[in-house]
């Protein structure tokens, strides 16, 4: 009887990421700068996987943790 040899054909590794955005919403970021920052942040979040963690803080004269609902993106 021949010994059956096991060969690995495909090996997948899944990475999970945690990302915390700390966004400046001071007066200097009003208007177009703020819109571009939000659009870029939204694009980045959409590129992440469903199992990745995303957090967001905004600041001007104080920091505030913002709850994110990824289904709204």
C-alpha positions in Angstrom: 0.0 0.0 0.0 1.4 3.5 -1.0 1.6 6.2 1.6 -0.6 9.1 0.6 1.3 12.4 0.7 -0.5 15.6 1.6 0.4 18.7 -0.4 -0.8 22.2 0.6 -2.2 23.8 -2.6 -3.3 27.1 -1.2 -2.5 28.9 2.0 -4.5 32.0 2.9 -3.8 34.4 5.7 -6.4 36.9 6.6 -5.3 40.1 8.4 -7.6 42.3 10.5 -6.9 45.9 11.0 -7.8 48.5 13.6 -7.8 52.1 12.4 -8.4 55.2 14.5 -8.9 58.5 12.6 -8.2 61.7 14.5 -9.7 64.4 12.4 -9.1 68.2 12.7 -12.4 70.1 12.6 -11.1 73.4 13.7 -11.8 76.7 11.9 -8.9 76.2 9.6 -10.6 73.1 8.1 -13.9 74.7 7.2 -15.4 74.3 3.7 -13.6 72.5 1.0 -10.8 71.2 3.2 -13.3 69.5 5.5 -15.3 68.0 2.6 -12.1 66.6 1.1 -11.0 65.2 4.5 -14.4 63.5 4.9 -14.4 62.1 1.4 -10.9 60.7 1.8 -11.7 59.2 5.2 -14.9 57.6 3.8 -13.0 56.1 0.8 -10.4 54.6 3.1 -13.0 53.0 5.4 -14.8 51.5 2.4 -11.5 49.9 1.4 -11.2 48.0 4.7 -12.7 44.6 5.3 -15.9 43.9 7.2 -14.0 42.5 10.2 -11.7 45.5 10.5 -12.2 47.9 13.4 -12.7 51.6 12.6 -12.8 54.4 15.2 -13.0 58.2 14.7 -12.1 61.1 16.9 -12.6 64.7 16.0 -10.9 67.7 17.6 -10.8 71.4 17.7 -10.3 72.7 21.2 -11.3 69.3 22.6 -11.3 65.6 21.5 -14.6 63.8 20.9 -15.0 60.1 20.1 -17.5 59.7 17.2 -19.5 56.4 17.0 -19.3 55.0 13.4 -22.0 53.0 11.7 -20.3 51.4 8.7 -23.6 50.4 7.1 -24.2 54.1 6.5 -21.1 54.5 4.4 
